[in-house]
Amino acid sequence: MSVLAAAGPVGTGADLLPGAGDDGFFGIRFESIGGLGAHLAGKMLAEAGVLRQGLNGAHFSSYGSEKKGTPVKSFVRFCAADREVRTSSPIEKPQVVAVFHEALARSYDVAAGLRPTGTLIVNTRSSPGEIREKLGLRSGTVAVLDALGIALEEKTRVNTAMLGAVARVCPFIDADAVKDVIRDTLSVRYAHLVDANLRTFDRGYRELRLMTWPAAPGEPGRPVQRAAPAFGYLDAPIGGVILDSGNSILKNLSTSRQGFLPAYDPETCVHCGICDIVCPDLCFVWSDDGEGEPAVRLLGIDYNYCKGCLKCSTRARPGRSPNSARRTAGPMQIASRSSAGSRTRGGPSDDGRTAGAEGRPRRTGCRVPHRQRDGRAVR
């Protein structure tokens, strides 16, 4: 956690922070997954407000195992320079919520605690009305931005585009101050990416689309959600015991996608199994060849488990080097970005069976004989 404080012009929260709460604080919450840069975005936003605009503020993030695809929350709290920041608790009732990955809304309420006059920013290609209907929002401002599309075109990341969107909806944030922080932060190690990220920020600022629905008198806003512990000290199970083994089939893991997905081309596939060897999540669907040996014919990819790491498209190409994999055709090509939960033609369906398998069961593994045990493929 980093708490920043800087001397600046003395004023009230109402003077410097339009839209601040009754406590004088303006809360911003980033909902994201690991790998999209939400933590760095929060850090740069806090530095811009505190070190360059004279506000007081605090920034901290909440995340688990520090790996790509896991949920990340980043919190930025601003207040006037004459007010002290004495809390580092999560922001439960923010004025602005920025959702870096649209599919997160499938797992939990990303807009939990949003004030009735608050602003929700979503990285999506949908319209503000569609997002409002999908999330069940009654009032407030919904802003949408194709941040992932911008990042792919500029060859940057989503975070700087989302920063531009946040700077636009926060009237007290100086966009030039944020751009100065982006320039100083990236010039230390990634000087060649400064210009591209500044263009990404500007596009995020300009291309944001907003729609506002007025709040009814006395509307309480979105209810706050607090995650309760699964067990207490009286009913905690014995340590080291997996009570629900094999439960991944019941979970939707599609939120771990980052914009790229491998596209399977059956015309060029030689069924060598290298893609399955480098895949960290057993995403490939195999079938029998009629002789009783599993995993000899590749049918497709189970996108419920694919994280989009692209190891299969950059490493699993017989006779080609990883450097040329992105430029040449092959069985595992890098598909264009897809929205959360979508399916590539010819890929697996939601029930774990492939669209081209005609009801045959999902089989994972490798064609190497010594990796079979009791007639089944194992890792």
TORKOL-4160 file (C-alpha; in steps of 0.2 Angstrom, whole numbers, padded with zeros to 4 digits, m for minus):
379
<pt num="1" X="0000" Y="0000" Z="0000"/>
<pt num="2" X="0006" Y="0017" Z="m0004"/>
<pt num="3" X="m0001" Y="0033" Z="0005"/>
<pt num="4" X="0004" Y="0049" Z="m0004"/>
<pt num="5" X="0002" Y="0066" Z="0004"/>
<pt num="6" X="0008" Y="0083" Z="m0003"/>
<pt num="7" X="0007" Y="0101" Z="0002"/>
<pt num="8" X="m0005" Y="0111" Z="m0009"/>
<pt num="9" X="m0017" Y="0125" Z="m0009"/>
<pt num="10" X="m0029" Y="0124" Z="0006"/>
<pt num="11" X="m0047" Y="0122" Z="0002"/>
<pt num="12" X="m0062" Y="0112" Z="0005"/>
<pt num="13" X="m0067" Y="0095" Z="m0003"/>
<pt num="14" X="m0082" Y="0104" Z="m0011"/>
<pt num="15" X="m0071" Y="0117" Z="m0019"/>
<pt num="16" X="m0058" Y="0105" Z="m0026"/>
<pt num="17" X="m0067" Y="0088" Z="m0028"/>
<pt num="18" X="m0084" Y="0090" Z="m0037"/>
<pt num="19" X="m0095" Y="0075" Z="m0033"/>
<pt num="20" X="m0086" Y="0070" Z="m0017"/>
<pt num="21" X="m0095" Y="0061" Z="m0003"/>
<pt num="22" X="m0101" Y="0068" Z="0013"/>
<pt num="23" X="m0085" Y="0064" Z="0021"/>
<pt num="24" X="m0075" Y="0074" Z="0008"/>
<pt num="25" X="m0067" Y="0060" Z="m0001"/>
<pt num="26" X="m0069" Y="0055" Z="m0019"/>
<pt num="27" X="m0067" Y="0036" Z="m0022"/>
<pt num="28" X="m0062" Y="0027" Z="m0038"/>
<pt num="29" X="m0062" Y="0008" Z="m0039"/>
<pt num="30" X="m0054" Y="m0002" Z="m0053"/>
<pt num="31" X="m0061" Y="m0019" Z="m0056"/>
<pt num="32" X="m0048" Y="m0029" Z="m0066"/>
<pt num="33" X="m0038" Y="m0045" Z="m0068"/>
<pt num="34" X="m0020" Y="m0048" Z="m0067"/>
<pt num="35" X="m0010" Y="m0043" Z="m0083"/>
<pt num="36" X="m0021" Y="m0028" Z="m0088"/>
<pt num="37" X="m0011" Y="m0015" Z="m0078"/>
<pt num="38" X="m0025" Y="m0009" Z="m0065"/>
<pt num="39" X="m0012" Y="m0008" Z="m0051"/>
<pt num="40" X="0000" Y="0003" Z="m0061"/>
<pt num="41" X="m0015" Y="0013" Z="m0067"/>
<pt num="42" X="m0021" Y="0017" Z="m0050"/>
<pt num="43" X="m0003" Y="0021" Z="m0044"/>
<pt num="44" X="m0001" Y="0034" Z="m0059"/>
<pt num="45" X="m0018" Y="0042" Z="m0056"/>
<pt num="46" X="m0014" Y="0044" Z="m0037"/>
<pt num="47" X="0003" Y="0052" Z="m0041"/>
<pt num="48" X="m0005" Y="0064" Z="m0054"/>
<pt num="49" X="m0018" Y="0070" Z="m0041"/>
<pt num="50" X="m0006" Y="0071" Z="m0026"/>
<pt num="51" X="0011" Y="0076" Z="m0033"/>
<pt num="52" X="0006" Y="0087" Z="m0047"/>
<pt num="53" X="m0011" Y="0094" Z="m0042"/>
<pt num="54" X="m0009" Y="0096" Z="m0023"/>
<pt num="55" X="m0022" Y="0085" Z="m0017"/>
<pt num="56" X="m0021" Y="0072" Z="m0003"/>
<pt num="57" X="m0024" Y="0054" Z="m0008"/>
<pt num="58" X="m0021" Y="0036" Z="m0005"/>
<pt num="59" X="m0019" Y="0021" Z="m0017"/>
<pt num="60" X="m0018" Y="0003" Z="m0014"/>
<pt num="61" X="m0023" Y="m0013" Z="m0022"/>
<pt num="62" X="m0030" Y="m0030" Z="m0018"/>
<pt num="63" X="m0025" Y="m0046" Z="m0027"/>
<pt num="64" X="m0021" Y="m0064" Z="m0023"/>
<pt num="65" X="m0007" Y="m0074" Z="m0031"/>
<pt num="66" X="0000" Y="m0060" Z="m0042"/>
<pt num="67" X="m0002" Y="m0070" Z="m0059"/>
<pt num="68" X="m0011" Y="m0066" Z="m0075"/>
<pt num="69" X="m0030" Y="m0069" Z="m0075"/>
<pt num="70" X="m0033" Y="m0068" Z="m0056"/>
<pt num="71" X="m0045" Y="m0054" Z="m0050"/>
<pt num="72" X="m0038" Y="m0037" Z="m0045"/>
<pt num="73" X="m0045" Y="m0022" Z="m0036"/>
<pt num="74" X="m0036" Y="m0006" Z="m0036"/>
<pt num="75" X="m0043" Y="0009" Z="m0025"/>
<pt num="76" X="m0039" Y="0027" Z="m0026"/>
<pt num="77" X="m0045" Y="0039" Z="m0013"/>
<pt num="78" X="m0044" Y="0058" Z="m0015"/>
<pt num="79" X="m0048" Y="0073" Z="m0004"/>
<pt num="80" X="m0043" Y="0091" Z="m0001"/>
<pt num="81" X="m0026" Y="0096" Z="0004"/>
<pt num="82" X="m0032" Y="0102" Z="0021"/>
<pt num="83" X="m0039" Y="0085" Z="0025"/>
<pt num="84" X="m0029" Y="0070" Z="0031"/>
<pt num="85" X="m0031" Y="0052" Z="0024"/>
<pt num="86" X="m0033" Y="0041" Z="0039"/>
<pt num="87" X="m0040" Y="0026" Z="0031"/>
<pt num="88" X="m0034" Y="0012" Z="0020"/>
<pt num="89" X="m0050" Y="0002" Z="0019"/>
<pt num="90" X="m0057" Y="m0004" Z="0003"/>
<pt num="91" X="m0068" Y="0009" Z="m0006"/>
<pt num="92" X="m0086" Y="0002" Z="m0004"/>
<pt num="93" X="m0096" Y="0017" Z="m0010"/>
<pt num="94" X="m0086" Y="0024" Z="m0024"/>
<pt num="95" X="m0090" Y="0038" Z="m0036"/>
<pt num="96" X="m0082" Y="0030" Z="m0051"/>
<pt num="97" X="m0080" Y="0012" Z="m0055"/>
<pt num="98" X="m0069" Y="0007" Z="m0070"/>
<pt num="99" X="m0071" Y="m0011" Z="m0076"/>
<pt num="100" X="m0056" Y="m0017" Z="m0086"/>
<pt num="101" X="m0063" Y="m0033" Z="m0091"/>
<pt num="102" X="m0082" Y="m0035" Z="m0096"/>
<pt num="103" X="m0083" Y="m0053" Z="m0091"/>
<pt num="104" X="m0080" Y="m0049" Z="m0073"/>
<pt num="105" X="m0098" Y="m0045" Z="m0072"/>
<pt num="106" X="m0102" Y="m0063" Z="m0074"/>
<pt num="107" X="m0093" Y="m0068" Z="m0058"/>
<pt num="108" X="m0099" Y="m0054" Z="m0046"/>
<pt num="109" X="m0107" Y="m0037" Z="m0045"/>
<pt num="110" X="m0094" Y="m0025" Z="m0052"/>
<pt num="111" X="m0104" Y="m0010" Z="m0048"/>
<pt num="112" X="m0107" Y="m0015" Z="m0030"/>
<pt num="113" X="m0109" Y="0001" Z="m0019"/>
<pt num="114" X="m0109" Y="0013" Z="m0033"/>
<pt num="115" X="m0118" Y="0029" Z="m0028"/>
<pt num="116" X="m0134" Y="0034" Z="m0037"/>
<pt num="117" X="m0125" Y="0048" Z="m0046"/>
<pt num="118" X="m0109" Y="0038" Z="m0049"/>
<pt num="119" X="m0101" Y="0034" Z="m0065"/>
<pt num="120" X="m0097" Y="0016" Z="m0071"/>
<pt num="121" X="m0084" Y="0014" Z="m0085"/>
<pt num="122" X="m0083" Y="m0002" Z="m0094"/>
<pt num="123" X="m0071" Y="m0009" Z="m0107"/>
<pt num="124" X="m0083" Y="m0015" Z="m0120"/>
<pt num="125" X="m0089" Y="m0013" Z="m0137"/>
<pt num="126" X="m0107" Y="m0013" Z="m0131"/>
<pt num="127" X="m0118" Y="0003" Z="m0129"/>
<pt num="128" X="m0121" Y="0011" Z="m0113"/>
<pt num="129" X="m0139" Y="0006" Z="m0113"/>
<pt num="130" X="m0134" Y="m0012" Z="m0116"/>
<pt num="131" X="m0122" Y="m0011" Z="m0101"/>
<pt num="132" X="m0135" Y="m0003" Z="m0090"/>
<pt num="133" X="m0148" Y="m0016" Z="m0094"/>
<pt num="134" X="m0136" Y="m0031" Z="m0092"/>
<pt num="135" X="m0130" Y="m0024" Z="m0074"/>
<pt num="136" X="m0147" Y="m0018" Z="m0069"/>
<pt num="137" X="m0142" Y="0000" Z="m0065"/>
<pt num="138" X="m0157" Y="0012" Z="m0062"/>
<pt num="139" X="m0148" Y="0028" Z="m0062"/>
<pt num="140" X="m0131" Y="0036" Z="m0064"/>
<pt num="141" X="m0119" Y="0038" Z="m0078"/>
<pt num="142" X="m0113" Y="0023" Z="m0089"/>
<pt num="143" X="m0098" Y="0026" Z="m0100"/>
<pt num="144" X="m0091" Y="0013" Z="m0112"/>
<pt num="145" X="m0075" Y="0012" Z="m0121"/>
<pt num="146" X="m0067" Y="m0001" Z="m0132"/>
<pt num="147" X="m0050" Y="0000" Z="m0123"/>
<pt num="148" X="m0044" Y="m0017" Z="m0128"/>
<pt num="149" X="m0047" Y="m0012" Z="m0147"/>
<pt num="150" X="m0037" Y="0004" Z="m0144"/>
<pt num="151" X="m0023" Y="m0005" Z="m0135"/>
<pt num="152" X="m0022" Y="m0018" Z="m0149"/>
<pt num="153" X="m0021" Y="m0005" Z="m0162"/>
<pt num="154" X="m0008" Y="0006" Z="m0153"/>
<pt num="155" X="0002" Y="m0010" Z="m0146"/>
<pt num="156" X="0000" Y="m0005" Z="m0128"/>
<pt num="157" X="m0011" Y="m0010" Z="m0114"/>
<pt num="158" X="m0028" Y="m0007" Z="m0108"/>
<pt num="159" X="m0023" Y="0003" Z="m0092"/>
<pt num="160" X="m0018" Y="0019" Z="m0101"/>
<pt num="161" X="m0034" Y="0019" Z="m0111"/>
<pt num="162" X="m0044" Y="0017" Z="m0095"/>
<pt num="163" X="m0034" Y="0031" Z="m0087"/>
<pt num="164" X="m0040" Y="0043" Z="m0101"/>
<pt num="165" X="m0058" Y="0038" Z="m0098"/>
<pt num="166" X="m0056" Y="0041" Z="m0079"/>
<pt num="167" X="m0048" Y="0057" Z="m0082"/>
<pt num="168" X="m0063" Y="0063" Z="m0092"/>
<pt num="169" X="m0076" Y="0058" Z="m0080"/>
<pt num="170" X="m0067" Y="0066" Z="m0065"/>
<pt num="171" X="m0068" Y="0084" Z="m0067"/>
<pt num="172" X="m0055" Y="0089" Z="m0055"/>
<pt num="173" X="m0042" Y="0077" Z="m0063"/>
<pt num="174" X="m0030" Y="0087" Z="m0075"/>
<pt num="175" X="m0027" Y="0076" Z="m0090"/>
<pt num="176" X="m0010" Y="0084" Z="m0093"/>
<pt num="177" X="m0004" Y="0080" Z="m0076"/>
<pt num="178" X="m0009" Y="0061" Z="m0079"/>
<pt num="179" X="0000" Y="0062" Z="m0095"/>
<pt num="180" X="0016" Y="0069" Z="m0087"/>
<pt num="181" X="0015" Y="0054" Z="m0074"/>
<pt num="182" X="0013" Y="0042" Z="m0088"/>
<pt num="183" X="0028" Y="0049" Z="m0097"/>
<pt num="184" X="0039" Y="0049" Z="m0082"/>
<pt num="185" X="0034" Y="0032" Z="m0076"/>
<pt num="186" X="0037" Y="0023" Z="m0093"/>
<pt num="187" X="0053" Y="0033" Z="m0098"/>
<pt num="188" X="0063" Y="0024" Z="m0085"/>
<pt num="189" X="0062" Y="0007" Z="m0093"/>
<pt num="190" X="0051" Y="0008" Z="m0108"/>
<pt num="191" X="0055" Y="0024" Z="m0116"/>
<pt num="192" X="0051" Y="0017" Z="m0133"/>
<pt num="193" X="0033" Y="0015" Z="m0127"/>
<pt num="194" X="0030" Y="0032" Z="m0121"/>
<pt num="195" X="0022" Y="0040" Z="m0137"/>
<pt num="196" X="0011" Y="0025" Z="m0140"/>
<pt num="197" X="0004" Y="0025" Z="m0122"/>
<pt num="198" X="0001" Y="0044" Z="m0123"/>
<pt num="199" X="m0009" Y="0041" Z="m0139"/>
<pt num="200" X="m0018" Y="0027" Z="m0130"/>
<pt num="201" X="m0022" Y="0039" Z="m0116"/>
<pt num="202" X="m0029" Y="0053" Z="m0128"/>
<pt num="203" X="m0039" Y="0040" Z="m0137"/>
<pt num="204" X="m0047" Y="0034" Z="m0121"/>
<pt num="205" X="m0051" Y="0052" Z="m0116"/>
<pt num="206" X="m0059" Y="0056" Z="m0133"/>
<pt num="207" X="m0068" Y="0040" Z="m0138"/>
<pt num="208" X="m0077" Y="0037" Z="m0122"/>
<pt num="209" X="m0096" Y="0037" Z="m0124"/>
<pt num="210" X="m0107" Y="0042" Z="m0110"/>
<pt num="211" X="m0126" Y="0041" Z="m0105"/>
<pt num="212" X="m0134" Y="0048" Z="m0089"/>
<pt num="213" X="m0150" Y="0042" Z="m0081"/>
<pt num="214" X="m0156" Y="0054" Z="m0067"/>
<pt num="215" X="m0157" Y="0047" Z="m0049"/>
<pt num="216" X="m0174" Y="0047" Z="m0041"/>
<pt num="217" X="m0176" Y="0057" Z="m0025"/>
<pt num="218" X="m0170" Y="0046" Z="m0010"/>
<pt num="219" X="m0163" Y="0032" Z="m0021"/>
<pt num="220" X="m0150" Y="0023" Z="m0010"/>
<pt num="221" X="m0139" Y="0017" Z="m0024"/>
<pt num="222" X="m0131" Y="0000" Z="m0027"/>
<pt num="223" X="m0130" Y="m0011" Z="m0012"/>
<pt num="224" X="m0113" Y="m0014" Z="m0004"/>
<pt num="225" X="m0106" Y="m0032" Z="m0006"/>
<pt num="226" X="m0094" Y="m0039" Z="0007"/>
<pt num="227" X="m0086" Y="m0056" Z="0005"/>
<pt num="228" X="m0090" Y="m0067" Z="0020"/>
<pt num="229" X="m0077" Y="m0080" Z="0025"/>
<pt num="230" X="m0082" Y="m0098" Z="0019"/>
<pt num="231" X="m0078" Y="m0106" Z="0036"/>
<pt num="232" X="m0076" Y="m0100" Z="0054"/>
<pt num="233" X="m0065" Y="m0107" Z="0068"/>
<pt num="234" X="m0079" Y="m0119" Z="0073"/>
<pt num="235" X="m0083" Y="m0127" Z="0056"/>
<pt num="236" X="m0066" Y="m0125" Z="0047"/>
<pt num="237" X="m0062" Y="m0142" Z="0039"/>
<pt num="238" X="m0046" Y="m0151" Z="0042"/>
<pt num="239" X="m0031" Y="m0143" Z="0033"/>
<pt num="240" X="m0024" Y="m0150" Z="0017"/>
<pt num="241" X="m0040" Y="m0159" Z="0012"/>
<pt num="242" X="m0048" Y="m0155" Z="m0005"/>
<pt num="243" X="m0067" Y="m0156" Z="m0001"/>
<pt num="244" X="m0073" Y="m0153" Z="m0019"/>
<pt num="245" X="m0060" Y="m0160" Z="m0031"/>
<pt num="246" X="m0063" Y="m0159" Z="m0049"/>
<pt num="247" X="m0074" Y="m0143" Z="m0047"/>
<pt num="248" X="m0067" Y="m0133" Z="m0061"/>
<pt num="249" X="m0080" Y="m0139" Z="m0073"/>
<pt num="250" X="m0093" Y="m0130" Z="m0062"/>
<pt num="251" X="m0083" Y="m0113" Z="m0064"/>
<pt num="252" X="m0083" Y="m0100" Z="m0077"/>
<pt num="253" X="m0065" Y="m0096" Z="m0080"/>
<pt num="254" X="m0068" Y="m0085" Z="m0095"/>
<pt num="255" X="m0063" Y="m0069" Z="m0086"/>
<pt num="256" X="m0045" Y="m0073" Z="m0088"/>
<pt num="257" X="m0045" Y="m0069" Z="m0106"/>
<pt num="258" X="m0035" Y="m0054" Z="m0111"/>
<pt num="259" X="m0040" Y="m0050" Z="m0128"/>
<pt num="260" X="m0031" Y="m0063" Z="m0139"/>
<pt num="261" X="m0037" Y="m0081" Z="m0141"/>
<pt num="262" X="m0029" Y="m0095" Z="m0152"/>
<pt num="263" X="m0039" Y="m0100" Z="m0167"/>
<pt num="264" X="m0038" Y="m0119" Z="m0172"/>
<pt num="265" X="m0036" Y="m0123" Z="m0190"/>
<pt num="266" X="m0040" Y="m0141" Z="m0194"/>
<pt num="267" X="m0034" Y="m0140" Z="m0212"/>
<pt num="268" X="m0016" Y="m0137" Z="m0206"/>
<pt num="269" X="m0015" Y="m0147" Z="m0190"/>
<pt num="270" X="m0005" Y="m0163" Z="m0190"/>
<pt num="271" X="m0011" Y="m0169" Z="m0173"/>
<pt num="272" X="0007" Y="m0169" Z="m0166"/>
<pt num="273" X="0001" Y="m0165" Z="m0148"/>
<pt num="274" X="0014" Y="m0151" Z="m0145"/>
<pt num="275" X="0001" Y="m0138" Z="m0142"/>
<pt num="276" X="m0006" Y="m0149" Z="m0128"/>
<pt num="277" X="0011" Y="m0151" Z="m0120"/>
<pt num="278" X="0014" Y="m0132" Z="m0119"/>
<pt num="279" X="m0004" Y="m0128" Z="m0113"/>
<pt num="280" X="m0004" Y="m0125" Z="m0095"/>
<pt num="281" X="m0023" Y="m0127" Z="m0093"/>
<pt num="282" X="m0028" Y="m0143" Z="m0103"/>
<pt num="283" X="m0038" Y="m0133" Z="m0115"/>
<pt num="284" X="m0037" Y="m0145" Z="m0130"/>
<pt num="285" X="m0051" Y="m0158" Z="m0134"/>
<pt num="286" X="m0046" Y="m0174" Z="m0141"/>
<pt num="287" X="m0055" Y="m0189" Z="m0148"/>
<pt num="288" X="m0051" Y="m0208" Z="m0151"/>
<pt num="289" X="m0045" Y="m0213" Z="m0168"/>
<pt num="290" X="m0055" Y="m0230" Z="m0168"/>
<pt num="291" X="m0041" Y="m0240" Z="m0161"/>
<pt num="292" X="m0044" Y="m0236" Z="m0142"/>
<pt num="293" X="m0029" Y="m0224" Z="m0140"/>
<pt num="294" X="m0034" Y="m0207" Z="m0133"/>
<pt num="295" X="m0028" Y="m0190" Z="m0138"/>
<pt num="296" X="m0023" Y="m0194" Z="m0156"/>
<pt num="297" X="m0035" Y="m0182" Z="m0165"/>
<pt num="298" X="m0037" Y="m0164" Z="m0160"/>
<pt num="299" X="m0055" Y="m0158" Z="m0161"/>
<pt num="300" X="m0053" Y="m0140" Z="m0155"/>
<pt num="301" X="m0051" Y="m0129" Z="m0140"/>
<pt num="302" X="m0061" Y="m0128" Z="m0124"/>
<pt num="303" X="m0062" Y="m0109" Z="m0122"/>
<pt num="304" X="m0070" Y="m0111" Z="m0104"/>
<pt num="305" X="m0052" Y="m0115" Z="m0098"/>
<pt num="306" X="m0041" Y="m0105" Z="m0111"/>
<pt num="307" X="m0033" Y="m0090" Z="m0103"/>
<pt num="308" X="m0026" Y="m0083" Z="m0120"/>
<pt num="309" X="m0008" Y="m0086" Z="m0116"/>
<pt num="310" X="m0004" Y="m0090" Z="m0134"/>
<pt num="311" X="0009" Y="m0103" Z="m0130"/>
<pt num="312" X="0001" Y="m0115" Z="m0142"/>
<pt num="313" X="0002" Y="m0102" Z="m0156"/>
<pt num="314" X="0019" Y="m0097" Z="m0153"/>
<pt num="315" X="0028" Y="m0113" Z="m0148"/>
<pt num="316" X="0018" Y="m0127" Z="m0155"/>
<pt num="317" X="0022" Y="m0126" Z="m0173"/>
<pt num="318" X="0033" Y="m0140" Z="m0180"/>
<pt num="319" X="0047" Y="m0134" Z="m0191"/>
<pt num="320" X="0045" Y="m0116" Z="m0186"/>
<pt num="321" X="0053" Y="m0105" Z="m0174"/>
<pt num="322" X="0043" Y="m0095" Z="m0161"/>
<pt num="323" X="0049" Y="m0079" Z="m0169"/>
<pt num="324" X="0041" Y="m0083" Z="m0185"/>
<pt num="325" X="0025" Y="m0090" Z="m0178"/>
<pt num="326" X="0015" Y="m0074" Z="m0177"/>
<pt num="327" X="0019" Y="m0070" Z="m0195"/>
<pt num="328" X="0015" Y="m0087" Z="m0203"/>
<pt num="329" X="0000" Y="m0098" Z="m0205"/>
<pt num="330" X="m0002" Y="m0114" Z="m0194"/>
<pt num="331" X="m0014" Y="m0124" Z="m0185"/>
<pt num="332" X="m0014" Y="m0112" Z="m0170"/>
<pt num="333" X="m0017" Y="m0095" Z="m0176"/>
<pt num="334" X="m0019" Y="m0080" Z="m0166"/>
<pt num="335" X="m0037" Y="m0075" Z="m0168"/>
<pt num="336" X="m0044" Y="m0057" Z="m0167"/>
<pt num="337" X="m0050" Y="m0051" Z="m0150"/>
<pt num="338" X="m0067" Y="m0059" Z="m0145"/>
<pt num="339" X="m0079" Y="m0052" Z="m0132"/>
<pt num="340" X="m0081" Y="m0062" Z="m0116"/>
<pt num="341" X="m0089" Y="m0078" Z="m0117"/>
<pt num="342" X="m0089" Y="m0079" Z="m0136"/>
<pt num="343" X="m0085" Y="m0095" Z="m0145"/>
<pt num="344" X="m0074" Y="m0097" Z="m0161"/>
<pt num="345" X="m0082" Y="m0107" Z="m0175"/>
<pt num="346" X="m0078" Y="m0125" Z="m0174"/>
<pt num="347" X="m0073" Y="m0124" Z="m0155"/>
<pt num="348" X="m0080" Y="m0132" Z="m0140"/>
<pt num="349" X="m0097" Y="m0128" Z="m0134"/>
<pt num="350" X="m0102" Y="m0124" Z="m0116"/>
<pt num="351" X="m0106" Y="m0142" Z="m0110"/>
<pt num="352" X="m0088" Y="m0147" Z="m0113"/>
<pt num="353" X="m0091" Y="m0156" Z="m0130"/>
<pt num="354" X="m0084" Y="m0149" Z="m0146"/>
<pt num="355" X="m0095" Y="m0142" Z="m0160"/>
<pt num="356" X="m0087" Y="m0154" Z="m0172"/>
<pt num="357" X="m0087" Y="m0169" Z="m0161"/>
<pt num="358" X="m0105" Y="m0174" Z="m0163"/>
<pt num="359" X="m0108" Y="m0178" Z="m0145"/>
<pt num="360" X="m0092" Y="m0187" Z="m0142"/>
<pt num="361" X="m0085" Y="m0184" Z="m0124"/>
<pt num="362" X="m0071" Y="m0172" Z="m0120"/>
<pt num="363" X="m0054" Y="m0181" Z="m0120"/>
<pt num="364" X="m0038" Y="m0172" Z="m0114"/>
<pt num="365" X="m0020" Y="m0178" Z="m0114"/>
<pt num="366" X="m0006" Y="m0182" Z="m0126"/>
<pt num="367" X="m0003" Y="m0195" Z="m0139"/>
<pt num="368" X="0013" Y="m0201" Z="m0130"/>
<pt num="369" X="0009" Y="m0219" Z="m0124"/>
<pt num="370" X="0019" Y="m0217" Z="m0108"/>
<pt num="371" X="0008" Y="m0204" Z="m0102"/>
<pt num="372" X="m0007" Y="m0215" Z="m0101"/>
<pt num="373" X="m0013" Y="m0223" Z="m0085"/>
<pt num="374" X="m0027" Y="m0236" Z="m0084"/>
<pt num="375" X="m0033" Y="m0232" Z="m0101"/>
<pt num="376" X="m0033" Y="m0213" Z="m0098"/>
<pt num="377" X="m0022" Y="m0199" Z="m0103"/>
<pt num="378" X="m0013" Y="m0191" Z="m0088"/>
<pt num="379" X="m0001" Y="m0177" Z="m0085"/>
